[in-house]
Amino acid sequence: MTSEIRRAILGGRLRPGQEFSLRTIAAQLGVSFIPVREALRSLEAEGLLMTRRGRSATVAPLDGDELRGICGLRQRVEPELAARSGSAVDEAHLDLLRPRLERCTDRALSPDARYDEYHAIYFDLLRTSATDWEMRVTQMLARAIERYVRAGRGEIDHSSQVPTELIVALRELIAAAGTNDPEKIRATASDLVDLGARIAGESLARVRQA
């Protein structure tokens, strides 16, 4: 249930600033009020929702300061984690990741599934030497940046895909991991984070102009 509501927010089916009652969501999902309330509390902790007196919730607005904060945290966490994990990964593992990149552009899949696969590949690379806490933080940041990247890209008609530049950048990160060179991996991961920040910023600008 948490993942269903999260995907609705990330994909724009629940829009920034949209308010809804917990009972309405419970009725739509065919479940009781209590699990919906718990799911929304989890999403509030991720910064995707704001709950009000336990009876209603509002999708968190898109905000430039928040975006800069997300991107700043990514730069502090992910390049270092990539350098550590990428230096330890073996070629057999990388060989499993490379063909999966094609799924990120498969138009037979929904945008949700394409983004899920993109993140899954990235996480599979990073978790080689990551702690559980590091992965939880990384996954939360990934969801947060995905929301901004997708915001101005017309996801609702299910016709768009993960930006090609991000797929190319992830492919380059996998190639860098194959060198087992921490400095090269760190720099390549930093470039990927910077690219995500640029795309998210451009997407936010389009939303504001709409």
matplotlib code that plots the C-alpha trace (Angstrom):
import matplotlib.pyplot as plt

x = [0.0, 2.8, 4.5, 1.2, 0.7, 4.4, 4.2, 1.1, 3.0, 6.2, 4.4, 2.2, -1.1, -1.3, -0.2, 1.9, -0.5, -3.4, -5.3, -7.2, -8.9, -7.4, -10.9, -11.1, -7.8, -8.8, -12.1, -10.2, -7.7, -10.4, -8.7, -9.3, -8.4, -5.6, -3.1, -3.6, -2.8, 0.4, 1.4, 0.9, 3.0, 5.8, 5.5, 5.4, 8.7, 10.1, 9.0, 6.4, 3.3, 2.0, -0.7, -3.2, -4.8, -4.6, -7.7, -6.3, -3.1, -1.6, 1.1, 4.2, 4.8, 7.8, 10.3, 13.6, 15.3, 14.2, 15.6, 18.9, 19.0, 18.3, 21.0, 23.5, 22.9, 23.3, 26.7, 27.8, 26.6, 26.5, 29.9, 31.7, 29.5, 29.9, 33.7, 33.7, 31.2, 32.4, 36.0, 34.8, 32.4, 33.5, 33.1, 30.5, 28.2, 28.6, 27.9, 24.5, 23.7, 24.6, 21.8, 19.2, 19.7, 17.6, 14.5, 14.8, 13.7, 11.2, 8.0, 6.1, 6.7, 5.0, 7.1, 6.9, 8.5, 11.2, 12.2, 12.1, 14.5, 16.8, 17.0, 17.3, 20.4, 22.0, 21.2, 22.6, 25.9, 26.0, 25.0, 28.2, 29.9, 27.0, 25.4, 21.6, 21.4, 23.4, 21.0, 17.9, 19.2, 20.2, 16.8, 14.9, 17.0, 16.4, 12.7, 12.9, 14.9, 12.7, 9.7, 11.4, 12.8, 9.4, 7.3, 7.6, 7.9, 4.2, 4.2, 0.5, -0.1, 2.5, 4.4, 7.7, 10.7, 13.8, 15.8, 18.4, 21.1, 20.6, 20.8, 24.0, 25.4, 24.6, 26.2, 29.3, 29.3, 29.1, 32.0, 34.0, 33.3, 34.9, 38.2, 38.1, 39.6, 38.0, 38.8, 37.3, 34.3, 33.8, 34.1, 31.7, 29.1, 29.5, 28.8, 25.6, 24.4, 25.0, 23.2, 20.2, 20.2, 20.3, 17.4, 15.3, 15.9, 14.8, 11.8, 10.8, 11.2, 8.8, 6.2, 6.5, 6.0, 2.9]
y = [0.0, 2.4, 1.7, 2.2, 5.7, 6.5, 5.7, 7.8, 10.8, 10.2, 9.7, 12.8, 11.0, 12.7, 16.2, 18.6, 20.4, 18.0, 17.2, 14.0, 12.2, 9.1, 7.4, 8.2, 6.5, 3.6, 3.2, 3.4, 0.7, -1.4, -1.5, -0.2, 3.2, 2.1, 0.7, 3.7, 6.0, 4.0, 4.1, 7.9, 8.3, 6.5, 8.7, 11.8, 10.7, 10.5, 14.1, 13.2, 14.0, 16.3, 14.8, 16.8, 15.6, 12.0, 12.5, 14.1, 14.5, 16.9, 16.0, 18.0, 20.9, 21.0, 23.5, 24.8, 25.0, 21.4, 20.3, 21.9, 20.2, 16.8, 17.2, 18.4, 15.3, 13.1, 14.7, 14.0, 10.4, 8.7, 9.4, 8.1, 5.1, 4.4, 4.6, 2.2, -0.3, 0.0, -0.7, -4.0, -5.2, -8.1, -8.2, -11.0, -8.8, -5.9, -8.3, -8.9, -5.2, -4.0, -5.8, -4.6, -1.0, -1.9, -2.2, 1.4, 2.3, -0.5, 1.2, -2.0, -1.1, 1.7, 4.7, 3.5, 0.2, 1.9, 4.1, 1.2, -0.7, 2.2, 2.7, -1.1, -1.3, 1.7, 0.3, -3.2, -1.5, 0.7, -2.0, -4.1, -2.4, -0.3, -0.6, -1.0, 2.6, 3.9, 2.1, 3.4, 7.0, 6.5, 5.0, 7.8, 10.4, 8.5, 8.7, 12.4, 13.3, 11.1, 13.1, 16.3, 14.7, 13.4, 16.4, 18.3, 15.3, 14.3, 11.0, 10.7, 9.4, 6.7, 7.7, 8.9, 7.2, 7.6, 10.5, 9.0, 11.1, 9.4, 5.9, 6.9, 8.2, 5.0, 3.0, 5.1, 4.5, 0.7, 1.0, 3.0, 0.4, -2.1, -0.3, -0.7, 2.8, 4.6, 8.1, 7.4, 5.8, 8.7, 11.3, 9.5, 9.1, 12.8, 13.6, 11.4, 13.2, 16.6, 15.5, 14.4, 17.8, 19.6, 17.6, 17.9, 21.7, 22.0, 19.9, 22.1, 25.2, 23.7, 23.0, 26.6, 27.9, 25.8]
z = [0.0, 0.9, -2.5, -4.4, -2.9, -3.3, -7.0, -7.4, -5.9, -7.8, -11.1, -10.7, -10.3, -6.9, -7.6, -5.4, -3.1, -3.7, -0.5, 0.1, 3.0, 4.4, 4.2, 0.5, -0.2, 2.0, 0.0, -3.3, -2.2, -0.5, 2.8, 6.4, 7.6, 10.0, 7.4, 5.2, 8.2, 8.8, 5.2, 5.0, 8.2, 6.4, 3.4, 5.6, 7.0, 3.4, 2.8, 0.2, 2.3, 5.0, 7.2, 9.1, 12.4, 11.1, 8.9, 5.7, 3.9, 1.4, -1.2, -0.4, -2.8, -5.1, -3.8, -5.1, -1.7, -1.0, -4.3, -3.6, -0.2, -1.8, -4.4, -1.8, 0.3, -2.7, -3.4, 0.1, 0.2, -3.1, -4.8, -1.7, -1.4, -5.2, -4.8, -1.9, -3.4, -7.0, -6.0, -4.5, -7.1, -9.5, -13.2, -13.0, -11.1, -13.5, -16.4, -14.8, -14.5, -18.0, -20.0, -17.5, -18.7, -21.7, -19.5, -18.6, -22.2, -22.7, -23.8, -23.0, -19.3, -17.4, -16.4, -12.8, -13.8, -15.9, -13.0, -10.6, -12.8, -13.2, -9.4, -8.8, -11.1, -9.3, -5.9, -6.8, -7.7, -4.6, -2.0, -2.6, 0.4, 1.8, 5.2, 5.6, 6.8, 3.9, 1.5, 3.2, 2.9, -0.7, -1.6, 0.1, -1.8, -5.1, -4.6, -3.8, -6.9, -9.1, -8.1, -9.4, -12.5, -13.5, -12.5, -15.8, -18.2, -18.8, -17.0, -16.6, -20.2, -19.6, -22.8, -21.3, -20.0, -17.9, -19.4, -21.9, -20.3, -16.9, -18.5, -20.3, -17.0, -15.2, -18.0, -17.6, -13.8, -14.4, -16.8, -14.2, -11.6, -14.0, -13.6, -9.8, -9.6, -6.6, -7.9, -11.3, -9.8, -7.4, -10.2, -12.4, -9.6, -8.9, -12.5, -12.4, -9.3, -10.9, -14.1, -12.0, -10.3, -13.6, -15.1, -11.9, -11.9, -15.5, -14.8, -11.9, -14.0, -16.6, -13.8, -12.6, -16.2, -16.8]

ax = plt.figure().add_subplot(projection="3d")
ax.plot(x, y, z, "-o")
ax.set_aspect("equal")
plt.show()
